[in-house]
Amino acid sequence: MVSQYQTQYPDAQWVDLDVDFGVSDRKILPGNYCKIVKNIINNALDGEYDVILAAVGKDKCDSGWFAAQVLRDLGLNVVETKFESLTPRRQLQICTSGMPLYDKVNAITGDIIAPAARECEPCKPEFGFWGVPPNDLEILRLFPDTTHVYGWLRCVEAGVPADIELEMYVDPGVPTVFYSQAFCAKAQPAKYLADKYNGLFVDIDDYANNSTRAKIEAFLRLR
């Protein structure tokens, strides 16, 4: 986890390479590939970083491990990490709060770099969002504040990003959108769980088009 290295290097500046900074595509990866992993490759090559801290265990994905090998082969200083503990380190507060979904997801991911205050008022879930942080965060603004967060994001808040049982959990009866980034392996559980719980499966390549946004809006309105 980042916190271990923050203790070792308290004056270091940390940058989350998953985020789309709008840098040029270096064309290292195939055109049809996970946008998040593309972000990692492109951002790492665009900036000047002393060390690339790469999650390569079950807390990330095989694509993250492949990306680490590519960046190392391109001459970057890559340190691989695995955090596969199944012992929860934190109680869930953000995922189950009444914060706007956009703020929930940003708080959870931001907490990886800089631990956030966790005084959140819980709410009863009227909808659910299952998955990983979308490249297109704006789609999160389509959801009401009473949306609970499930999937890998929930695992991250709990401090157990490799806990597959928690990742597969959703509250039965809560209308849930099961999201995955296109060309991501997590599309497999997303589609399976959407069918199991009568939810909506959505995979987005880069940014959501009007059709996808309309599909999400219709699901939320009709359910």
Buried (B, 14 or more C-beta within 10 A) or exposed (E): BBBEBBEEEEEEEEBBBBBBEEEEEBEBBEEEBBBBBBBBBBBBBBEEBEEBBBBBBBBBBEBBBBBBEBBBEEEBEBEBBBBEBEEBEBEBBBBBBBBBBBBBBBBBBEBBBEEBEBEBEEBEBBBBBBBBBBBBBEBBEBBEBBBBBBBBBBBBBBBBBBBEEBBBBBEEEBBBBBBBBBBBEBBEBBBEBBEEBEBBBBBBBEBBEEEBBEBBEEBBEEB
